[in-house]
Amino acid sequence: MRWVRSTASVFHAVRCLEAAIRAIYRCLGMPDPIRGADRNWGQILRKVNEQMDARWPKATRIGGDGKRFEGFVAVLTSMQNPYRNATMHLDEKYTEGEAKHIFEMVAGLMRSVALRMDEEGLPLAR
């Protein structure tokens, strides 16, 4: 039963990423996803990528918001299957060390997002 607390802490840490995703969506001027299917991480990250491509073509993402948002999406995408999906669907159990590692990854992304925008996505992306 020792893994229960560690797995629960991963669940809650990964759940915090929903706030970052909402802020990113709002910062890009996108309406909050309402329907269940639209709230799927794969769908959300696909729409964010489309918005990024429209604002900052890939060849121009060498600095500023384009580069910053590309980094946000890269981290979220890398966490989607091994941590978010595995945790939310009860596929994984985590040790204390694994939980600390995941917590630090989530904390790093949350700090990066918070340096750029508040929870409402302000200031809006340029």
C-alpha positions, 0 to 999 in steps of 0.5 A: 500500500506504500505506493498509494500516496505516491500515486495519489500525489502524481494524480494531483500534480498532473491534474494541475496541468489542466490549469496551465492548458486552460491558461495557454488556451485563453492566452491564445484567444481560444474559447474554453473547450466545453464538450467532452470530446473537445476537452481531450488532451490530444484534441486540445494540443492539436488545436493549440498547434494549429493556432501556433502555426497560424500565428508563428510558422515553424520556421519563425519560432526562434524567439518570443512567444512562438518559441515559448508556446512551442516549449509549453506544448512540447512538455505537455505532449511529452507528459500526455501518454506516460504520465497524464493518461497512465495516471488518470486511467489507473494504469500506473503505480508510482514510487515516492521517487517517481512521484517526486520526479513527476512533481518537479516536471509539473512544477517546472512547467507551471513556473514557466507558464506563470512567468508568461501569463496568469490563470486567465491567459493574460497578457494575451499572446502577441 
